[in-house]
Amino acid sequence: MELISTHLVKQGDVGYHGNLFGGIMLAWLDEAAASFACQVADTPRMVTKKIDEVTFHCPVRPAQLIKIYGEVVRIGTTSVDLKLEARRHSVYNGTQKLACSTVMKFVRIDGDGDAIPISDRVRIKYGFPPIEK
């Protein structure tokens, strides 16, 4: 998996119990994944279509770092599926612990917001066969 984003958990990011608020984590995942999807598809016009089940594996506290990793798991005709892992990173010893994971789907769109095909060049670059015409 490729590192796509890093975040420092601030006091304002935590909920009532002192852990990172889940909505903040979801926003970080969506932003990081959207940027990564644009990079993968060679276009700035990618939008979130679907977020699969999100699993929160361990608590995250203020002053901890979250590193978000992503990898391409599928490229469809108009979409890219990305596996994401948010890992709690220790600045003291470099160890990481899985904090959150999900799979997200992004769709390439035109100026009207309609889905358009991902280029065959992108599909081939990531090891997926071109779309038969």
N, C-alpha and C positions, 0 to 999 in steps of 0.2 A: 504494500500500500504506500501511497505517496502522501507526504505531509502537505496539506493544503491550507492550513490556518492555525494560528495560535492565539489564545485569549488568556488574559489575566483575570481571575475572578475577583471582583471588587465587592466591598461591603453592600453596595446598592443592588448587587445581583442575587442576593440571597433572600430566601423566604423566611417564614416564621420560625422554623426549626434550625436556622443557621446554615442550611445547605443551599447550593446553587438552585435557583428557581428553574423548574423544568421548561417554562416558556422561553427563558433566556437561552438555554441550551438549544432548543428547537430553532430559535432565530439564528444562532451561530451556525448550526448545521445547515440551514437553508441558504444562508448567505455564502458560506464556504462552498457548498455543493453547487450552487448556481454559478459561481465564478469558475469552478472546476469544469462544469458542464460546457460553459462557453469556451474555455480553453480546449477541451477535448474536441468539440464540434467545429472549431474554427469560426465561430460567429458570436456576436454579442446578444443574439436574439434567442435565448433559451429561457423557458419559464417552467416553474414547478408544476408538475401534473399530479404527482402522487407521492405520499410518504407512507411507506409500509409500517408495520408495527415498530414502534420505538421502545427499546428496552433500556431502562436505567439500571446499571449494574452496581454502582457504588456511589456514596455521597461525595460531593465536592464542596470544599470550604473556601472562604475568602483567602486570598493570597496564594492560592494554588494555581498552577497553569493547566489549561486544557489545550491539548494538541489534537487537531482534527485531521484524520487521514481518510483518503478516498481512493477507490479503484473502480475502473469500468468493468461491469459484469455483463452488460449486454448493449448492443446498439441495434435498434429496430429501424424501421423505415424512416420515421420522423422523430424518434426518441432515443435517449441515452439513459440507462439504468446505472446508478452508482451505489456501491456499498460504502458506508461511512462508519467510522469508529472515532469516538471522542475518547481520548485517553488522558487520565490525570497524570501529569508529569511532575516528578520530584526534582526540584532544582538542586537538592542536596546530594543525591546519588545517581540521578539520571534514570531511575526506574520509572516504569509507566504501569498504570492499572486501567483496564477498560472501564470507562464510566458510562458510556452510552453507545448504542449501535442501531443502525437502521439501513434500509435501502430506499433510495429516492429516484423517481423518474422525472426527467426533464424533456420538454418537447421544443423542437425548433419551430419558430413562427415567422410569418411574413409581417409586413407593415399593418395588415388588417387583423393580426392575431390568429390567423389560420395556420394550422400545421403544414409544414413543408418538409421535403425529404432532407435527410442528412446525406452529405456527399459520399460517394463511393470511395473517394480518396481517404476520408476519415475512417470509414469502415475498414478499409484494407490496412491502414496504419495501426489499428487496434486488433487486427487478426480476425475480423469478421468478413464474410464473403460479400461481394457487391450484390445489390438488389437486381434480380433478373427483370429485364424489361420486355 
